[in-house]
Amino acid sequence: MHTTRWLIAVILGLVLAGCAGIDSAPTPEAKQALAPSGKLRVGLQLGNPLNVVKDAASGEMKGVGYDLGREFARRIGVPFEPVLYPSIGALLEGGKSGAWDVAYFGFTAERATQWDMSAPHVEAEFGYLVPGESSISTLADVDRPGIRVAVQAQSGPELFFSRTLKNATLIHAPSNPGALEAVRSGKADVMGSIKPILFEQSAQLPGSRVLDGRAGTDPHVMALPKGREPGVAYARAFIENAKSEGLIKAAIERAGVHGVIVAPLK
C-alpha cells in the first residue's frame, strides 16, 4: 500500500512538473537570446505548407512553421513577426545575415554546422509530381536515362535527389514555382520535392498528379543562429512539448498538409 501511494505521488509530481514546464516563460537570459530585438522574427518560405502559405483572396496565412512560430513567440512573451522568403536559398541567406531568430527547414549535416537545431518536429516524404499527360506512373519510372527532374536549388530535395538518382538528370530551378514552371514548359519531365510542396504546387498545374509511394523521408527542424546558447535548451523543449501537446498535429491539419507526419518524441 505504501509503495502504491509512493508511486502515485511520484507520477503525479512528474505530471505536474511537466505541465508547469510546458507553458512556462524562459529566463530573462534565454528570452534575450531568443528575441534580442524584442520580437521573435520567424523566417518562413512562402508557398511551402510546412512553413507558410497565403490565401490569395483573404490574405490569411497558415502553415506548420507559421503556427509554431506564433505560439513560440506567445510563450516567450514577445510579438510575432513573420519574415517571408520566396525560396529556401533566400531564407538561408537571410539567416546568415541575422534577419531572423528562428526558422523551420529540412535537416542536413551541413546546415547543422551553421545553425543550432531542435530535434525533428515533422518528417516529410520525398516524391514526384508529373503532368497529366505523362507516361511516368511509378517511382521506378523516374530514374531512367533521358528523364529530367526539376528541383529547387539549395534545397534538401536537391541534395537528396542528387544522391539517389543515378540515371535521371536534375534541372535546377530558383524556387518551387520555378521547378513547376520547368515541368509546365516542357523543360523538365518531373518535379522532385517533399510531398507537402508537391501537393501544394499540383493545384497550379491542372491534371498533374503526385506519384504514389515515397522515395525517402526528410526530417524538418527548428533552427536558431549560432551564439544564442542561453535560449537553445528552451527552444528544444518547446518543440518536444509541441509534439506531445498535439500542437504540431493541429498545425498540420489546419494547413491541410499531406505526406507528412509528426516526428517521434526525443
LINPEVEN-V925741 format. One record per residue. N is the residue number from 1. RES is the residue in three letters. SS is DSSP state (helix for helix, strand for strand, loop for the rest). PSI is psi in whole degrees, 0 to 359 (NA if undefined). Layout:
# LINPEVEN-V925741
((N;RES;SS;PSI) (N;RES;SS;PSI))
This chain:
# LINPEVEN-V925741
((1;MET;loop;314) (2;HIS;helix;321) (3;THR;helix;318) (4;THR;helix;315) (5;ARG;helix;321) (6;TRP;helix;317) (7;LEU;helix;318) (8;ILE;helix;318) (9;ALA;helix;318) (10;VAL;helix;313) (11;ILE;helix;316) (12;LEU;helix;320) (13;GLY;helix;319) (14;LEU;helix;319) (15;VAL;helix;314) (16;LEU;helix;321) (17;ALA;helix;319) (18;GLY;helix;317) (19;CYS;helix;322) (20;ALA;helix;325) (21;GLY;helix;338) (22;ILE;helix;317) (23;ASP;loop;20) (24;SER;loop;152) (25;ALA;loop;153) (26;PRO;loop;165) (27;THR;loop;160) (28;PRO;helix;323) (29;GLU;helix;318) (30;ALA;helix;318) (31;LYS;helix;317) (32;GLN;helix;321) (33;ALA;helix;322) (34;LEU;helix;324) (35;ALA;loop;69) (36;PRO;loop;338) (37;SER;loop;356) (38;GLY;loop;358) (39;LYS;strand;157) (40;LEU;strand;111) (41;ARG;strand;115) (42;VAL;strand;115) (43;GLY;strand;126) (44;LEU;strand;137) (45;GLN;strand;116) (46;LEU;strand;135) (47;GLY;loop;356) (48;ASN;strand;110) (49;PRO;loop;344) (50;LEU;loop;347) (51;ASN;loop;281) (52;VAL;strand;142) (53;VAL;strand;150) (54;LYS;strand;126) (55;ASP;loop;125) (56;ALA;loop;328) (57;ALA;loop;310) (58;SER;loop;339) (59;GLY;loop;1) (60;GLU;loop;138) (61;MET;strand;140) (62;LYS;strand;157) (63;GLY;loop;159) (64;VAL;helix;311) (65;GLY;helix;322) (66;TYR;helix;312) (67;ASP;helix;319) (68;LEU;helix;318) (69;GLY;helix;319) (70;ARG;helix;318) (71;GLU;helix;323) (72;PHE;helix;317) (73;ALA;helix;320) (74;ARG;helix;318) (75;ARG;helix;328) (76;ILE;helix;328) (77;GLY;loop;35) (78;VAL;loop;162) (79;PRO;strand;149) (80;PHE;strand;126) (81;GLU;strand;104) (82;PRO;strand;136) (83;VAL;strand;110) (84;LEU;strand;142) (85;TYR;strand;149) (86;PRO;loop;344) (87;SER;loop;163) (88;ILE;helix;326) (89;GLY;helix;317) (90;ALA;helix;322) (91;LEU;helix;316) (92;LEU;helix;320) (93;GLU;helix;322) (94;GLY;helix;322) (95;GLY;helix;323) (96;LYS;helix;332) (97;SER;loop;4) (98;GLY;loop;26) (99;ALA;loop;346) (100;TRP;loop;161) (101;ASP;loop;325) (102;VAL;strand;155) (103;ALA;strand;168) (104;TYR;strand;120) (105;PHE;strand;174) (106;GLY;strand;144) (107;PHE;loop;136) (108;THR;loop;157) (109;ALA;helix;323) (110;GLU;helix;316) (111;ARG;helix;330) (112;ALA;helix;339) (113;THR;helix;343) (114;GLN;helix;335) (115;TRP;strand;154) (116;ASP;strand;145) (117;MET;strand;154) (118;SER;loop;175) (119;ALA;loop;160) (120;PRO;loop;141) (121;HIS;loop;334) (122;VAL;strand;159) (123;GLU;strand;121) (124;ALA;strand;150) (125;GLU;strand;136) (126;PHE;strand;144) (127;GLY;strand;194) (128;TYR;strand;145) (129;LEU;strand;136) (130;VAL;strand;151) (131;PRO;loop;161) (132;GLY;loop;327) (133;GLU;loop;0) (134;SER;loop;143) (135;SER;loop;355) (136;ILE;loop;122) (137;SER;loop;347) (138;THR;loop;165) (139;LEU;helix;323) (140;ALA;helix;335) (141;ASP;helix;342) (142;VAL;loop;314) (143;ASP;loop;70) (144;ARG;loop;153) (145;PRO;loop;137) (146;GLY;loop;345) (147;ILE;loop;129) (148;ARG;strand;124) (149;VAL;strand;117) (150;ALA;strand;131) (151;VAL;strand;154) (152;GLN;strand;129) (153;ALA;loop;149) (154;GLN;loop;22) (155;SER;loop;164) (156;GLY;helix;316) (157;PRO;helix;321) (158;GLU;helix;315) (159;LEU;helix;315) (160;PHE;helix;310) (161;PHE;helix;332) (162;SER;helix;335) (163;ARG;helix;329) (164;THR;helix;332) (165;LEU;loop;125) (166;LYS;loop;336) (167;ASN;loop;326) (168;ALA;loop;161) (169;THR;strand;134) (170;LEU;strand;137) (171;ILE;strand;119) (172;HIS;strand;122) (173;ALA;strand;155) (174;PRO;loop;342) (175;SER;loop;172) (176;ASN;helix;315) (177;PRO;helix;327) (178;GLY;helix;322) (179;ALA;helix;320) (180;LEU;helix;321) (181;GLU;helix;326) (182;ALA;helix;322) (183;VAL;helix;315) (184;ARG;helix;319) (185;SER;loop;355) (186;GLY;loop;5) (187;LYS;loop;344) (188;ALA;loop;155) (189;ASP;loop;335) (190;VAL;strand;148) (191;MET;strand;129) (192;GLY;strand;132) (193;SER;strand;193) (194;ILE;strand;150) (195;LYS;helix;323) (196;PRO;helix;321) (197;ILE;helix;319) (198;LEU;helix;316) (199;PHE;helix;323) (200;GLU;helix;316) (201;GLN;helix;332) (202;SER;helix;333) (203;ALA;loop;340) (204;GLN;loop;355) (205;LEU;loop;89) (206;PRO;loop;135) (207;GLY;loop;345) (208;SER;loop;162) (209;ARG;strand;151) (210;VAL;strand;126) (211;LEU;loop;146) (212;ASP;loop;156) (213;GLY;loop;172) (214;ARG;loop;142) (215;ALA;loop;344) (216;GLY;strand;186) (217;THR;strand;151) (218;ASP;strand;107) (219;PRO;strand;135) (220;HIS;strand;144) (221;VAL;strand;166) (222;MET;strand;131) (223;ALA;strand;147) (224;LEU;strand;148) (225;PRO;strand;148) (226;LYS;loop;151) (227;GLY;loop;4) (228;ARG;loop;32) (229;GLU;helix;320) (230;PRO;helix;338) (231;GLY;helix;353) (232;VAL;helix;315) (233;ALA;helix;320) (234;TYR;helix;319) (235;ALA;helix;317) (236;ARG;helix;321) (237;ALA;helix;324) (238;PHE;helix;316) (239;ILE;helix;317) (240;GLU;helix;320) (241;ASN;helix;320) (242;ALA;helix;326) (243;LYS;helix;311) (244;SER;helix;330) (245;GLU;helix;347) (246;GLY;loop;8) (247;LEU;helix;320) (248;ILE;helix;318) (249;LYS;helix;317) (250;ALA;helix;321) (251;ALA;helix;320) (252;ILE;helix;315) (253;GLU;helix;320) (254;ARG;helix;323) (255;ALA;helix;350) (256;GLY;loop;36) (257;VAL;loop;136) (258;HIS;loop;154) (259;GLY;loop;29) (260;VAL;strand;148) (261;ILE;strand;160) (262;VAL;strand;133) (263;ALA;loop;152) (264;PRO;loop;153) (265;LEU;loop;147) (266;LYS;loop;NA))
